């Protein structure tokens, strides 16, 4: 078995690296979900995680903002550095980690509250804004999420009355409002129709100047359209236990991954012959 | 098979109807005996009270008794029940949950007469007497606290169901913007579960008001008034007044002093039924679709 070390070769200057992940192993109880993943994530880029089901791409994503902390049996080994700080250092406040590294989920999950309260929720908690500033924060976040014009006259209305696409943009606004540094997106368009998907993709291009974005997607075309870099994950079957473990095959510029990947498995996947 | 099962269901409905019929018939008999003189139900003498054998039926005395004991019960049951529910749903590791949840359910299965003795032998001498030194060892506070203990399981169980019905995705949305677990529980999970919690409160209140054994054993069984609201006084609930009329201290065989038990029963039935209906409406009206 080849030991895959997919550290990107042409590493840019140190300051532009947001995440530096080395030998990441994730276990759920006895089960190893991800084996030995190593990669870097660059600032103000969109990185796509692609791969077949069960390849661990969502698991890896959820390690990057310590969302896996809430899963009782989950255990993370290896090193994840965020701007040079070990994310899993006991000194690190995991709530602060999640404030700086926001997340948008697979299914739109607005709170059963008003549109305004949804966006203001995290900003209020952070305690960094006065009451009067909150209005501004909400407006700016909604503008950035390209939702302001559609909802400005009904900010007090329930967020549950919005369409699926609007709800997902609201969730992005809620995330932006706490002024994160990174936005993790876990298949953000899988519950949306093509038009709503296109709007989210446009939005990603708009906001990438302010945020570093990592998107997990099942949709290879989406990865090809939106991302600057792509990480391809796949599954390995352990012959002893017959269980699947996710491995990172390679990370490279999206163009390269889709035109001339270094690994045969990537080529098989992106050309649709596997997965 | 279908006929047999249908028959069983029909029979159950029939029993409910029959109970209601017996209550109505008894209540009407009572009104006949008192000559439809409703004024008798509000005693405006200097010392009003519930003295059925003397044909003095001051309804307010026993209604207040039920309200005071019910209030005390809910003051005990809400923090304990909701606290248990939040702990089990949000905080308890699966291991602890597997032990605590059945333990709470065991409490629900304890016969109320045992809780009555618990009130007399533990709550009164060890909690209420040392702190409040009431005049009588049996009083509404002692009974109310025990009734509270008795309704904790129903409060906890319905609240926990409501909390667990809140989708994980809402909690994650909150964590995702940096919220702490406690903040998430208070600001997201509890508001999303509010309809279930209100319903739990109403159903537990209805149970507390309907509780009989503890109220009769530990509440003082004293309808002699005055209509004081202090929980430290002995008192008489609607339910305890009924047990008195049926076979307790005020036992009489016929006439208004006996028939009044049907009237009070009818009142109690209507009260608890409307509470349950309100709970049902609350759940339906505020049910979140998330």
Interface residues (C-beta under 8 A of the other chain):
Chain A: X65 X67 X70 X72 X95 X96 X97 X98 X99 X100 X102 X103 X104 X105 X107 X109 X110 X111 X112 X113 X121 X122 X125 X126 X160 X171 X174 X175 X177 X178
Chain B: X93 X94 X167 X169 X170 X171 X172 X173 X174 X175 X176 X177 X178 X179 X180 X183 X187 X188 X191 X192 X288 X289 X290
